[in-house]
Structure formats: C-alpha cells, structure tokens
C-alpha cells in the first residue's frame, strides 16, 4: 500500500498543472479528465472486489499490476493529447483494481481487523505525504516534463510486482480442500448478508461517499480560498504536512486505545463529528492559526472514522463476499472523491465559499445522525463473521 500510494502521488496531483501549462487545455477539461480518472477507479474497485471472491486473488493481483506497469510505461513516451487522458483513465481503473485487492487480501489476514485497516490507512497516507512532497520539486527540476515522473512510477510498480510475486501467496487451505471446491463455489452464489448487516454496511457506503465529497474541498477548492486570503502555497502545503504527521500519531494512539476499548462504532461517531466540526471552524477562521486548528480537527476525524468503516464492513461480511463489499466501499469512496471538486466548484460559483462550508458541515452532521440512528436500531441484530 505504501509503494502504491507513492506511485499514485506521482500521477494525479500534477494532472491539472500539466494539462493546463504543457498541453494548453482549460481547467474545465482538466476537471473532466480527473472525473474520468476517478470514475474508472470506481469501476476497477467494484469489478476487482467481485472477482476476488470467486477467482484466484493472486492471479488478479498479478494481472492488474502487470497491466498497470504497461500503461504507466507507455505514458513515459506517449503523454500528448488525447493519449494522456486515455492512459490516465486506464491508470485510474488499475489503481482502483489494485487498492481494492489489497484491502480484500487484508480481510484474510486473521488478525484484529481494525489494526490491519488502520495500518493500511497509515501506510497509504505516509506514501501520499512522501510522494506529494517530492513530486513538485521533481516536476520543476524536469522543467515541466512528465516523462521522468512516470519513469519513477514504473520502477515503483515493478518493485510492487516483486512484492506480489514473493509474498501474495495462493490460498493454501483452498488448495488442500480442492474436493470441496464445487460445494464452496455453490455456497458463494447464495451467500447473503443478514438484513441488519446490510443496513449498517450500506449506511457506511453512502456516508463515506458524502464524507469524501466534503473532504475533497480541503484538497481542491480550499487552496484557492486560502491564497485569496493571503495564505501562501507553502503555508497551504504545510497544512498537509501537519495532516500526514498527525495521521501517524493518531494511528499509534488509536492502536493503543483499541487494546482497551473495543467499540469501533464509537470511533466512527467521534470521527464523523470532528470532520463536520472542521468546516464549522473554517466559517469562523480569521487567521492562519485557525486553519491549522481546523486541519488538526479534520485529521483526527479522518484518522478515526475513515479506516474504521472498512474494518466494520469486514467484520459484518461473510468470508466468501468480503472482497465484494470492500470493492463496493472503495467504489463509493472513489465516487465521492470524483464528485467533490466539481460539487464544490458549482456551489462556489452559484453562491460562495461561506455557503459551501455551511453545506459541508450540515451534510456531515446529518450523516452523523443517520449513522447513530441506524447503528442503534440495527447493531444488536447484526451477525459478525
């Protein structure tokens, strides 16, 4: 996850700048390309999640990684218009494919689900912080050429392929139980979640999409908002450095707390509330220190709620459909990330940043109430796997 996250951080952050400055395309066209990138990510997540439960996971991972390497390597040499947009969309598909397979493999580890997903989220964010920190200087050093960045990304994915070959093993138990394979396959086709489990899982899917739509305002439209108020791009970047450091600290604290307090739903309640609170703080912020405080509050919410939801979904999913439900969850999260910048731009264009922050805060507070109500009504009836 760490290596994959670094590789992805070399691809998507520079899309807008590269398309606008080097390819001469409008910001609107850049937004459309990123929408296709995220849309393909949704499709890749959903398909790989479904296939994970019924096909050979190792072969799926190997195939996806090899095809991803081929596409990224092609972009070293073919990065003009419209080839760049087409290949970037394919990268989005394989990105969703690979991340969902990693999460699906994580459901099979057998250790505490929350610990595994917290560590995956930690590794992903650490990779993102490292990648986004060095991609800007590398792009500047390359004088606007994107080929060196895709060369490095190709090398990273080759290393990733080596890890897959060496450490992503076949399911030994499945091999030993080959005579029962037909019966197991038949059971897979009829497996259905209990109604209470479905209620909570789908509440989390939709909640995660809404949360990511609002969260993406921090990563996209807020940069313009802050620079208009005298905050430099260096200071804006520092906010994300703080975010990365705090995620590391929060994950260590959460791992320690979870040894003594086994209530993952509480983590979701706290996290959702604090993400909403960060937008309330933006409404009253009048200095850079307020923005730092808002980012701290946002990160606490992000580190507690976002990795806990897939862990709970994992615990509520039968073993033969865990991949399917991780795929659906990643698809909804990716959809939220895709819609977020466009949603924010439309609200800002029609009203203002102030109105956008109010909508974000209210939407997440409503999500908080819905999660609380559904969990209170259905949690006692759920069955864990």
HELIX and SHEET records of a PDB file:
HELIX    1   1 UNK A    2  UNK A    9  1                                   8    
HELIX    2   2 UNK A   15  UNK A   21  1                                   7    
HELIX    3   3 UNK A   27  UNK A   54  1                                  28    
HELIX    4   4 UNK A   57  UNK A   77  1                                  21    
HELIX    5   5 UNK A   83  UNK A  106  1                                  24    
HELIX    6   6 UNK A  113  UNK A  141  1                                  29    
HELIX    7   7 UNK A  147  UNK A  167  1                                  21    
HELIX    8   8 UNK A  172  UNK A  176  1                                   5    
HELIX    9   9 UNK A  178  UNK A  180  5                                   3    
HELIX   10  10 UNK A  181  UNK A  190  1                                  10    
HELIX   11  11 UNK A  195  UNK A  219  1                                  25    
HELIX   12  12 UNK A  221  UNK A  228  1                                   8    
HELIX   13  13 UNK A  233  UNK A  257  1                                  25    
HELIX   14  14 UNK A  264  UNK A  284  1                                  21    
HELIX   15  15 UNK A  288  UNK A  301  1                                  14    
HELIX   16  16 UNK A  302  UNK A  306  3                                   5    
HELIX   17  17 UNK A  307  UNK A  316  1                                  10    
HELIX   18  18 UNK A  319  UNK A  321  5                                   3    
HELIX   19  19 UNK A  322  UNK A  350  1                                  29    
HELIX   20  20 UNK A  353  UNK A  378  1                                  26    
HELIX   21  21 UNK A  379  UNK A  381  5                                   3    
END                                                                             
